[in-house]
Amino acid sequence: MRSPEKGAETLVYLASSPDVEGMTGKYLSDGKLITAKSVAYDPEARRKLWEASENLTGLKVSA
């Protein structure tokens, strides 16, 4: 298990580094570009995740 500090490193990098300014649609882990798992491209899995997120947060976003 990672410490909170170690877990936040990539997020801090993405929020503050000019190296990634304007970068979209990419996945990073430990500050390095990675290939997303195939489930990330599965429309049904994305729909289920979206619905679960809405249910857990109580927030609904209309399309």
C-alpha positions, 0 to 999 in steps of 0.5 A, spaced: 500 500 500 502 506 498 502 512 503 498 518 501 504 522 499 506 517 494 499 516 492 498 523 490 505 524 487 502 523 480 496 528 481 501 533 483 505 532 477 499 533 473 496 539 476 503 543 476 508 540 471 508 544 464 510 538 461 503 535 461 500 542 459 494 541 454 495 533 455 488 530 455 485 523 454 492 519 457 493 515 463 499 516 467 501 512 473 507 514 477 508 520 473 509 515 466 504 514 460 501 507 461 496 504 456 489 503 459 486 497 461 481 494 456 475 495 460 476 503 460 474 503 453 468 498 454 462 503 453 457 498 458 463 498 463 463 506 463 455 506 463 455 502 469 461 506 473 457 513 471 451 510 474 454 507 480 458 514 481 451 518 481 448 513 486 453 513 491 454 521 490 447 523 490 448 527 484 445 526 477 448 529 471 443 530 465 446 529 458 
